[in-house]
């Protein structure tokens, strides 16, 4: 009997249908020589400090750094997890072969390996490695099953990441909390979240420190074409007036007129980060929203594997491109032209050396149906980009005109699109009208011609750096804090970025959840808590995007088999040891901000825990009016306008005043038992307030 372990129930069902496995059991399918079961996210996790040493349960500076000699894993404490794991463990013990059908990536490999390790699997293991969930891809994958050993380095890289995050997260958070939190604040430290927060805080400090300066520029108009004077900006109105006086009553002379035909190269295919960036710019979707939407499209078999960091395709995909284009019937007005001729095989699109686990995100060719409006928008981005890469280049005419008024030199530039090429795909899109300003046709000039002109002064102000948006923050994380626009340079910087494409959205959401950052329209602003935390951290290693990028590069080298996990762990221990000593012995031990913050946000009446007066608490949503306690719920006294309300009873459990207080003031409750799930079964977990201030539930 062959046992297939899929990443989730829906994928297991797809595989069962394709393999002809008909019989459904509790937790698995069976038939035709196969048993098909599934995980759902992480069933196992690294052990916690107290699992190694009971004394490590308590947060003490003298115990740091905590570093187990051998890291172990344990089952996540959850009834559903335990039940499914027991099913998997029983099936593993009785099968002849295991086929790992987990998510084809580093995290997916780690999830499955930990489950098989915990289940004490001794059967031979093979790996299903596919880039889409179409029937064709799954069948082809089963015909080309790989030995599990081929992905040992991928597992080692996933282990390195998990251990590294555990070491720095556990030790860093305990270290800074005990040293600076004054027993009132948990100061969260993370390998990726801390340098990301540091980038946001650094930008904010630049903006706060920026001094706006007025300036003046000389311009002139000749034959309805504006020219800019090629001198530094003038610092006073007086000098601007002098310059204007100099230009008046003198002829303008053309000294050079040059037109060059050029090409605007086709855009690159999407990797996850560039898709998240465009979705944020065009639709205002957060990185996390885009990840969920593209994951949904992948599971509906409409697009390929989403968690990728390459913009290239493998060369063996080239023969399949025409069929994919034919399947995109809603875009036939664009694809018909391409299908008249063979699809070009260029290195800018097809390059095996630029692809590691998976190729760029593209449509599968499955007919588009059953999608939400938001999914439709994401699919449209991917589909049009996929078509655009095979269209001809956009041909433009670039014009540069130089002139002078006696000693003062002037310059004007312009661009005109001669042939739309790939831009034809985007003509009807909103925002393309911006291109019209660039495409104004400049008049023809002859070198040496002279004539009257209309000089003027333009008064302007210097602008501070822009706040990060999710789009620019994602780019900053990808390039380790460096501003990179060039696509080639983007590719080179990816190995040194902060985090991975699949984790960046969650890191940003974590910073929002911990109230280190907040959003003002599209702008991301560091809160006082976030700024104070970064100011507290004196160790540049924790805040440095480039050093964190170097850590990421070593994990990638482990994945390629070019760096040893043991060496990585040794370096990790030295770094955490150095950090611990530095903070304990060399850093001042009081941070006034956190004391002030707690006094403001946590009134003494709450800490007494005797009588909780909800009527004295401000609404956490509108932050304007007070709460009111009714017969069935606590809510905003301006409920009609605000809409905030928490019922006393949630999922069959009546909450105590203390639990309601935790939910309102802390954003989540402690662990609550006896909650009824959708099937009427008792479970346990925590209620929490989402970003929209609706109550959510998570198993713990």
C-alpha positions in Angstrom: 0.0 0.0 0.0 1.3 3.5 -1.0 0.6 6.3 1.4 0.2 9.8 0.0 0.4 12.7 2.5 -1.0 16.0 1.0 -0.7 19.5 2.3 -4.4 19.9 3.0 -7.7 18.1 2.6 -8.7 19.8 -0.7 -5.4 18.7 -2.4 -5.8 15.2 -1.0 -9.3 15.1 -2.6 -7.9 16.2 -6.0 -5.2 13.6 -5.9 -7.7 10.9 -4.9 -9.9 11.7 -7.8 -7.0 11.6 -10.3 -5.6 8.3 -8.9 -9.1 6.7 -8.8 -9.2 6.4 -5.0 -12.9 6.3 -4.1 -13.4 5.1 -0.5 -13.6 7.8 2.1 -12.6 7.1 5.7 -12.2 9.4 8.8 -9.0 11.3 8.0 -8.0 9.6 4.7 -9.1 8.1 1.4 -8.4 4.5 0.3 -8.5 2.5 -2.9 -6.6 1.4 -6.0 -3.5 0.5 -4.0 -3.3 4.0 -2.3 -4.2 5.6 1.0 -4.3 9.4 0.8 -4.3 11.5 4.0 -3.3 15.1 4.7 -1.9 17.6 7.1 -3.3 21.1 7.6 -0.5 23.6 8.2 2.0 22.7 11.0 1.0 19.7 13.0 4.4 19.8 14.8 6.6 22.6 16.1 9.9 23.0 17.8 9.8 22.2 21.5 9.5 25.2 23.9 12.2 26.0 26.5 10.4 24.3 29.4 10.2 21.1 27.4 14.0 20.9 27.7 14.4 22.3 31.3 11.5 23.0 33.7 13.4 26.0 35.0 13.3 27.6 31.5 9.6 28.1 31.9 10.4 31.2 33.9 11.9 34.3 32.2 15.2 35.0 33.9 18.2 36.9 32.6 20.6 34.5 34.3 19.3 31.6 32.1 20.1 33.4 28.8 21.0 32.5 26.2 18.8 29.3 26.1 20.4 26.9 23.7 19.3 23.2 23.7 22.1 20.8 22.7 19.7 19.1 20.3 16.5 20.6 19.1 13.4 18.5 19.3 9.9 18.7 17.9 6.5 18.1 19.5 2.9 17.8 18.5 0.9 21.0 18.6 -1.6 20.8 21.5 -4.9 20.8 19.7 -7.6 18.0 19.5 -8.0 18.2 15.7 -4.2 18.2 15.2 -3.8 15.2 17.6 -6.6 13.2 15.9 -5.2 13.8 12.3 -1.6 13.0 13.4 -2.7 9.8 15.0 -4.4 8.8 11.7 -1.2 9.6 9.8 1.0 7.8 12.3 -1.1 4.6 12.1 -1.1 4.7 8.3 2.7 5.3 8.2 3.4 2.2 10.3 1.4 -0.1 7.9 2.3 1.2 4.5 5.0 0.0 2.0 5.9 3.4 0.7 5.2 7.1 1.6 4.7 9.7 -1.1 5.3 13.2 0.3 2.7 15.3 -1.5 3.3 18.4 0.6 3.5 22.0 -0.6 6.5 22.0 -2.9 8.7 24.5 -1.1 10.9 24.9 1.9 8.1 25.4 4.5 6.1 22.6 3.0 9.1 20.2 3.1 9.7 21.1 6.8 6.0 20.5 7.7 6.0 17.0 6.1 9.4 15.9 7.4 8.5 16.8 11.0 5.3 14.8 10.8 7.2 11.8 9.3 9.9 12.2 12.0 7.3 12.3 14.8 5.4 9.4 13.3 8.7 7.4 13.3 8.4 6.6 9.6 10.7 3.7 8.4 9.1 3.2 5.0 10.9 4.4 1.9 9.8 8.0 0.9 9.3 9.6 -2.5 8.5 13.2 -3.3 5.8 14.6 -5.5 7.1 17.9 -6.8 4.7 20.0 -8.9 4.1 23.6 -9.8 0.4 23.6 -10.3 -2.6 21.5 -9.2 -4.1 20.8 -12.6 -4.9 17.2 -13.5 -2.1 17.2 -16.1 0.5 18.5 -13.6 -0.5 16.0 -10.9 -0.4 13.0 -13.3 2.9 14.1 -14.7 4.2 14.5 -11.2 3.3 11.0 -10.2 5.0 9.7 -13.3 8.2 11.5 -12.2 8.3 10.9 -8.5 11.6 12.0 -7.0 13.6 10.3 -4.2 13.1 12.1 -0.9 16.9 12.4 -0.4 17.0 14.9 -3.3 15.3 17.4 -1.0 17.4 16.8 2.1 19.2 20.2 1.6 15.8 21.9 1.4 14.8 20.3 4.7 18.1 21.4 6.2 17.5 25.0 5.1 13.9 24.9 6.6 15.4 23.5 9.8 18.0 26.3 9.9 15.4 28.9 9.4 13.1 27.4 12.2 16.0 27.0 14.6 17.4 30.5 13.9 14.0 32.1 14.4 13.5 30.1 17.7 17.0 31.1 19.0 16.7 34.8 18.3 13.0 35.0 19.0 13.0 33.2 22.3 16.3 34.7 23.6 15.9 38.2 22.1 12.3 38.6 23.3 13.1 37.4 26.9 16.3 39.4 27.0 14.7 42.8 26.0 11.5 42.2 27.9 13.3 41.4 31.2 15.9 44.2 30.7 13.6 47.0 29.5 10.0 45.9 29.8 9.7 46.7 33.5 7.5 43.7 33.9 4.7 45.4 32.0 5.5 45.0 28.3 6.5 42.1 26.2 9.1 43.4 23.7 9.0 41.1 20.7 12.3 40.6 18.9 12.6 38.7 15.6 15.1 37.9 12.9 13.0 39.5 10.2 10.5 41.7 12.0 13.1 43.8 13.9 15.2 44.9 10.8 11.9 45.5 9.0 10.7 47.7 11.8 14.1 49.4 11.9 13.7 50.3 8.2 10.3 51.9 8.9 11.6 53.8 11.9 14.7 55.0 10.1 12.5 56.4 7.3 10.3 58.1 9.8 13.2 59.7 11.5 14.4 61.0 8.1 11.0 62.5 7.4 10.8 64.0 10.9 14.2 65.5 10.6 13.7 66.9 7.1 13.7 70.6 6.7 11.7 71.9 3.8 13.6 74.5 1.7 12.3 76.8 -0.9 14.1 77.0 -4.2 13.7 78.8 -7.6 14.4 77.4 -11.1 14.8 79.3 -14.4 12.7 78.1 -17.3 11.8 79.4 -20.7 9.3 78.5 -23.5 10.4 78.5 -27.1 8.0 77.4 -29.9 5.6 76.2 -27.1 8.3 73.9 -25.8 9.4 74.4 -22.2 13.2 74.3 -21.5 14.9 74.0 -18.1 18.0 76.0 -17.3 21.0 73.8 -16.5 22.2 75.5 -13.4 21.8 74.5 -9.7 18.5 75.5 -8.1 18.6 79.1 -6.9 18.2 79.6 -3.1 16.7 83.1 -3.0 14.0 85.0 -4.8 16.4 87.9 -5.4 18.8 85.7 -7.5 15.8 84.3 -9.4 14.7 87.8 -10.4 18.3 88.6 -11.4 18.4 85.5 -13.6 15.0 86.4 -15.1 16.2 89.9 -15.9 19.3 88.4 -17.6 17.2 86.2 -19.9 14.8 88.9 -21.0 15.2 90.7 -24.3 17.8 88.1 -25.5 17.3 85.5 -28.2 17.1 81.8 -27.5 19.4 79.6 -29.7 19.1 75.9 -30.4 22.5 74.3 -30.0 21.6 70.6 -30.5 18.6 68.5 -31.6 18.8 64.8 -31.3 16.3 62.0 -31.9 17.0 58.4 -31.1 14.8 55.4 -31.7 14.8 53.0 -28.7 13.0 50.1 -27.2 11.1 49.7 -24.0 11.8 46.1 -22.9 8.9 43.8 -22.0 8.0 43.6 -18.3 9.1 40.5 -16.4 6.8 37.7 -15.3 5.6 37.9 -11.8 7.2 36.5 -8.7 5.2 36.8 -5.5 6.8 40.1 -4.3 6.3 42.0 -7.6 2.7 40.7 -7.7 2.1 42.0 -4.2 3.7 45.3 -5.1 1.5 45.8 -8.2 -1.7 44.7 -6.3 -1.0 47.2 -3.6 -0.3 50.0 -6.1 -3.3 49.3 -8.3 -5.9 48.0 -5.9 -4.7 48.8 -2.4 -4.5 45.2 -1.5 -2.2 44.4 1.5 0.6 41.9 1.0 -1.3 39.4 3.1 -4.5 39.8 1.1 -2.7 39.3 -2.2 -1.0 36.1 -0.9 -4.4 34.7 0.1 -6.0 35.6 -3.2 -3.2 34.1 -5.3 -3.2 31.0 -3.0 -6.9 30.7 -3.8 -6.3 30.9 -7.6 -3.6 28.2 -7.2 -6.0 25.9 -5.4 -8.6 26.5 -8.1 -6.0 25.3 -10.6 -6.0 28.7 -12.4 -2.4 29.8 -11.7 0.8 28.1 -10.8 2.6 27.8 -7.5 2.6 31.3 -5.9 5.4 31.4 -3.2 8.2 32.0 -5.8 11.1 34.4 -6.0 12.0 34.1 -9.7 10.6 35.9 -12.8 11.8 33.2 -15.2 10.3 29.9 -16.7 12.1 26.6 -17.1 13.0 25.8 -20.7 10.9 22.6 -20.8 7.8 24.8 -20.4 8.4 26.4 -23.8 6.4 23.8 -25.9 3.5 24.1 -23.5 3.0 27.9 -23.8 0.7 27.8 -27.0 -1.8 25.5 -25.2 -1.8 27.8 -22.1 -2.5 30.8 -24.4 -5.3 28.9 -26.2 -6.9 28.1 -22.9 -7.1 31.8 -21.9 -10.2 32.4 -24.0 -11.2 35.6 -22.3 -7.9 37.2 -23.6 -8.3 35.8 -27.1 -8.1 39.4 -28.6 -4.5 39.4 -27.4 -3.5 35.8 -27.8 -4.7 35.2 -31.4 -1.9 37.5 -32.7 0.7 35.5 -30.7 -0.5 32.1 -31.8 -0.1 32.9 -35.5 3.7 32.5 -35.2 6.0 30.3 -33.1 6.5 31.6 -29.5 10.0 33.0 -29.2 12.4 31.2 -26.8 14.4 34.0 -25.2 16.7 33.9 -22.2 14.9 36.8 -20.6 11.8 34.5 -20.2 13.2 30.9 -20.3 16.3 30.3 -18.2 16.9 27.1 -16.2 19.8 28.7 -14.3 17.4 31.4 -12.9 14.9 28.9 -11.5 15.3 26.9 -8.3 12.2 25.2 -6.8 9.5 26.8 -9.0 9.2 29.0 -12.0 7.4 32.4 -12.2 3.7 32.7 -11.5 1.7 32.2 -14.8 -1.8 31.0 -15.7 -2.4 27.3 -16.2 -4.7 27.7 -19.2 -7.7 26.3 -17.2 -10.8 28.3 -18.1 -11.4 31.1 -15.7 -14.5 30.5 -13.6 -15.8 30.6 -10.0 -13.6 33.5 -8.8 -14.4 36.5 -6.6 -14.0 40.1 -8.0 -10.7 40.4 -6.0 -9.4 37.1 -7.4 -10.4 38.3 -10.9 -8.2 41.4 -10.4 -5.2 39.3 -9.4 -5.7 36.8 -12.2 -5.9 39.7 -14.7 -2.6 41.1 -13.6 -1.0 37.6 -14.0 -2.7 36.9 -17.4 -1.8 40.2 -19.0 1.8 40.0 -17.8 2.1 36.5 -19.2 0.8 37.6 -22.6 2.9 40.8 -22.5 6.3 39.0 -22.2 5.7 37.4 -25.6 4.6 40.5 -27.4 7.1 42.7 -29.5 9.0 45.4 -27.6 7.6 48.9 -27.4 9.3 51.2 -29.9 9.9 54.8 -28.8 11.5 57.9 -30.1 13.6 59.8 -27.5 14.3 63.4 -28.2 16.8 65.7 -26.5 17.0 69.4 -27.4 19.7 71.7 -26.1 19.6 75.5 -26.3 21.2 78.6 -24.7 20.6 82.3 -23.9 24.1 83.7 -24.2 26.0 81.9 -21.4 23.0 80.1 -19.8 22.3 76.6 -21.1 18.9 75.0 -21.4 17.6 71.5 -22.0 14.3 69.7 -23.0 13.5 66.0 -23.4 10.6 64.1 -24.7 9.4 60.7 -25.6 7.0 59.5 -28.2 5.7 55.9 -28.6 6.1 54.9 -32.3 4.8 51.3 -31.9 2.9 50.1 -28.8 4.2 46.5 -28.8 3.5 45.0 -25.4 1.9 48.2 -24.2 -1.1 47.3 -26.3 -2.1 44.9 -23.6 -2.5 47.7 -21.1 -4.1 50.4 -23.3 -7.5 50.0 -21.7 -6.2 49.9 -18.1 -6.7 52.7 -15.7 -3.6 54.7 -15.1 -2.2 54.3 -18.6 -3.4 57.8 -19.3 -0.4 59.0 -17.3 1.7 58.0 -20.2 0.1 60.7 -22.4 2.1 63.4 -20.8 5.3 61.7 -21.8 4.0 61.1 -25.4 3.5 64.7 -26.4 5.2 65.2 -29.8 7.9 67.8 -29.6 8.3 70.3 -32.5 11.2 69.9 -34.8 14.2 72.2 -34.2 17.2 73.0 -36.3 20.6 73.5 -34.8 21.5 77.2 -34.9 18.0 78.6 -35.2 17.2 81.6 -33.0 14.2 83.4 -31.9 12.3 85.1 -29.1 11.3 83.1 -26.0 9.3 83.5 -22.8 11.5 83.2 -19.7 9.9 82.4 -16.3 10.7 81.4 -12.7 9.4 78.3 -11.1 9.2 78.4 -7.3 9.2 75.0 -5.6 9.9 73.3 -2.2 12.1 70.3 -1.4 10.1 67.2 -0.5 10.9 64.9 2.4 11.4 61.2 1.8 8.1 59.3 1.3 6.6 57.1 4.0 6.7 53.4 3.2 3.7 51.9 1.6 3.2 48.1 1.6 4.5 48.1 -2.0 7.7 50.0 -1.3 8.2 48.2 2.0 8.1 44.8 0.2 10.6 46.1 -2.3 12.8 47.4 0.6 12.6 44.0 2.3 13.5 42.2 -0.9 16.6 44.4 -1.5 17.7 44.6 2.2 16.8 48.3 2.5 18.4 49.4 -0.8 16.2 51.3 -3.3 16.4 49.2 -6.4 14.3 49.8 -9.5 16.3 48.0 -12.2 15.0 44.5 -12.8 18.4 42.9 -13.3 19.7 44.4 -10.0 16.5 43.1 -8.3 17.4 39.6 -9.3 21.0 40.0 -7.9 19.7 41.4 -4.6 17.2 38.6 -3.9 19.7 36.3 -2.2 20.4 39.0 0.4 16.8 40.2 1.1 15.0 40.2 4.4 12.8 37.1 4.7 11.3 35.1 1.9 8.5 36.0 -0.4 6.1 33.7 1.4 6.9 35.2 4.9 7.1 38.9 4.2 3.3 39.5 4.2 3.0 37.8 7.6 5.9 39.8 9.0 4.2 43.1 8.1 0.9 41.8 9.6 2.8 40.8 12.8 4.1 44.4 13.1 0.6 45.7 12.8 -0.8 43.2 15.3 1.9 44.1 17.8 1.1 47.8 17.3 4.6 48.6 16.3 3.3 50.1 13.1 0.0 51.5 11.9 -1.5 52.6 8.6 -2.5 56.1 7.6 -4.3 55.6 4.3 -1.6 53.8 2.3 1.3 55.1 4.4 2.9 52.9 7.0 3.8 54.8 10.2 5.9 53.6 13.1 4.0 54.0 16.4 5.6 55.4 19.6 6.1 51.9 20.8 7.8 50.8 17.7 10.1 53.8 17.6 11.0 53.3 21.3 11.8 49.7 20.8 14.2 50.4 18.0 15.8 53.2 20.0 16.3 50.7 22.8 18.2 48.2 20.6 21.8 49.3 20.6 23.0 46.2 18.8 23.2 47.0 15.1 23.1 43.3 14.2 19.5 43.0 15.2 18.5 46.1 13.3 20.7 45.7 10.2 18.9 44.7 7.0 22.1 43.8 5.3 23.3 41.4 8.1 19.9 39.8 8.2 20.1 39.5 4.4 23.4 37.7 4.8 21.7 35.3 7.2 19.1 34.7 4.5 21.9 34.1 1.9 23.4 31.4 4.1 20.1 29.6 4.4 19.8 29.6 0.6 23.4 28.2 0.4 22.3 25.4 2.8 19.4 24.7 0.4 21.9 24.4 -2.4 24.2 22.2 -0.4 27.0 24.8 -0.2 26.8 25.5 3.5 26.5 23.2 6.5 23.6 23.4 9.0 26.0 22.7 11.9 28.2 25.7 10.9 25.1 27.9 10.7 24.0 26.8 14.2 27.5 27.5 15.7 27.5 31.0 14.2 24.0 31.5 15.5 24.9 30.5 19.0 27.9 32.9 19.0 25.7 35.7 17.8 23.1 35.2 20.4 25.7 34.8 23.1 27.4 38.1 22.1 24.0 39.9 22.0 23.0 38.6 25.4 26.3 39.7 27.0 26.2 43.1 25.3 22.6 43.9 26.4 22.9 42.6 30.0 26.3 44.2 30.8 26.7 47.2 28.6 23.2 48.7 28.1 21.3 51.0 30.5 18.5 49.2 32.1 15.6 51.6 32.1 13.5 52.8 29.2 11.2 55.5 30.3 8.8 55.2 27.4 7.5 51.8 28.3 6.7 52.9 31.8 4.8 55.9 30.5 3.1 53.8 27.9 1.8 51.3 30.4 0.5 54.1 32.8 -1.5 55.6 29.9 -2.9 52.4 28.5 -3.4 50.3 31.6 -5.4 52.1 34.3 -4.9 50.9 37.9 -8.6 49.9 38.0 -7.9 47.2 35.4 -5.0 45.8 37.3 -7.0 45.5 40.5 -9.2 43.0 38.8 -12.0 43.4 41.3 -14.6 45.5 39.5 -14.4 46.1 35.8 -16.3 49.2 34.8 -16.8 48.9 31.0 -18.5 52.3 31.0 -15.2 53.9 31.9 -13.4 52.3 29.0 -13.0 54.0 25.6 -14.2 52.1 22.5 -11.1 50.4 20.9 -12.5 50.9 17.4 -13.5 54.6 17.2 -11.5 55.6 20.3 -13.9 58.5 20.7 -16.9 57.4 22.8 -17.1 55.1 25.9 -18.4 51.6 26.0 -21.7 50.5 27.4 -22.7 47.2 28.9 -26.1 45.9 27.8 -28.1 42.8 28.4 -26.4 40.6 25.8 -23.2 42.5 24.8 -20.6 45.1 25.5 -20.4 47.7 22.7 -19.7 51.3 21.7 -22.2 53.8 23.1 -22.3 55.2 19.6 -23.0 51.8 18.1 -25.0 53.1 15.1 -22.0 55.0 13.8 -19.1 52.9 15.1 -20.6 49.4 15.0 -18.3 47.9 17.7 -19.9 45.1 19.8 -18.8 41.9 21.6 -21.6 39.5 22.7 -21.3 38.0 26.1 -21.7 34.5 24.6 -19.4 33.3 21.8 -19.4 29.8 20.3 -21.4 28.4 23.2 -19.2 29.9 25.9 -20.3 32.8 28.2 -17.3 35.1 28.7 -16.5 36.4 32.1 -15.9 40.2 32.7 -12.2 39.5 32.9 -12.2 37.7 29.6 -14.1 40.5 28.0 -11.7 43.0 29.5 -8.7 41.1 28.0 -10.4 41.0 24.6 -11.1 44.7 24.6 -7.9 46.0 26.2 -5.4 43.5 25.0 -7.0 42.4 21.7 -7.2 38.7 22.8 -8.2 36.5 25.6 -6.2 33.9 27.5 -6.8 30.2 26.6 -10.4 29.3 27.1 -11.7 25.7 27.3 -15.2 24.3 26.6 -15.8 26.2 23.4 -18.1 24.5 20.8 -16.8 24.3 17.2 -19.0 24.2 14.1 -19.5 20.4 14.6 -20.7 20.9 18.2 -17.5 19.4 19.6 -15.8 20.9 22.6 -12.4 22.6 21.9 -10.1 25.2 23.3 -8.5 28.4 22.0 -8.4 32.1 22.1 -10.8 34.9 20.9 -9.1 37.9 19.3 -10.0 41.2 17.7 -9.1 41.4 14.0 -8.0 44.6 12.2 -11.7 45.3 11.5 -12.5 44.9 15.3 -14.6 41.8 14.6 -14.1 38.9 17.0 -12.1 36.0 15.6 -11.1 32.6 17.0 -7.9 30.6 16.8 -7.1 27.2 18.2 -4.1 27.2 20.5 
